[in-house]
Each structure stands twice: as structure tokens, then as C-alpha cells.
Amino acid sequence: MLIFIILATCNIVFQEIFAKEENRTEEGKKYTTKYDNIDIDGIIKSERLLKVYVGCLLDRNPCTPDAMELKRNLPDALSTNCSSCSEAQKIAADKLSHYLIDEKPMEWGHLEEKYDPDGEYRRLYLENKFSNNKSEDQDNSKKDSKEPNLPLDS
């Protein structure tokens, strides 16, 4: 009977340790937030900086530490819909990808060949863009219909 109590106690202790370790692992799946304050607008506006980042992602030139972090996490972020991204990372990724797709299609094409050969991310982007445009059109038509009909003075 004493052996049974000892084994049951050990089992409970091990389960508790395993559960805590599993929780730490789940929490540890987030990407580092070290570079969350990066000026994504500054990168977009600077042809030189944009070339540095795109060149890093395409293995054309050396990477800055923040670009290396992006390069390391990009495949996982794309395949998991950025589930491990912080909110700031999601906003920056969305802004940069929209800019590249709309304004720098050649650079986007090279990135897409490497990181999105099946076009899955592009498809999601276009669906999102279409639904956002549709929502904006509906919002604008609602605003138009709420305007009062004022009599015209002749």
C-alpha cells in the first residue's frame, strides 16, 4: 500500500512538472519582440533599406540582425498565418507585404518564388483586399444614404 501511495504521488508530481513545461513551451512559441519598434514606414520609404531587407531574404547580401530574425521566422509565419507574431509584427508584416505586392511587384515576385511558391499568401492577401474594399464600399454607401435630403434653392 505504501508503494502505491509513493507511485501515485510521483505520478502526480511528474504530471505537474510536465504540464508546467508544456505551458512554458506554448508561451515560448512567440517570436521575439526585440524588433517590434522597427520603423516599417522608414524602411518602405527608403529604397536603400528596402533593398537590404529584400536582399537578405533572397540570400543576395548579408543580413542585419533584425532582417536575420525576419528571415528565420518568415517561413513559419507564412505557414501559420503569423500565429506566433506579436500584434506589432502582424501590423508591420501586413503593411510591408501590401506595399511590396502593390508597389514593388518584381521584388515581391522574387520573394514569392522563394517563400510562397504555391501563391497561398497572395491568394489570402487578394481575398482580404477584396473584402476590405467591399466593406469600405458598403460603409460609404451607408454614409451616402444617411445624408438628409435638403431642398435645393433655385
HUPEWO-V90717 format. One line per field, one symbol per residue. burial: + if it has 24 or more other ideal C-beta (glycine too) atoms within 12 Angstrom, else -. A space follows every 50 residues. Layout:
# HUPEWO-V90717
burial = ???
This chain:
# HUPEWO-V90717
burial = -----------------------------++---+--+-+--++-----+ -+++-+++-------++-+++-++--++---+-++---+--+++-+++++ +-----++--++--++----++--+------------------------- ----
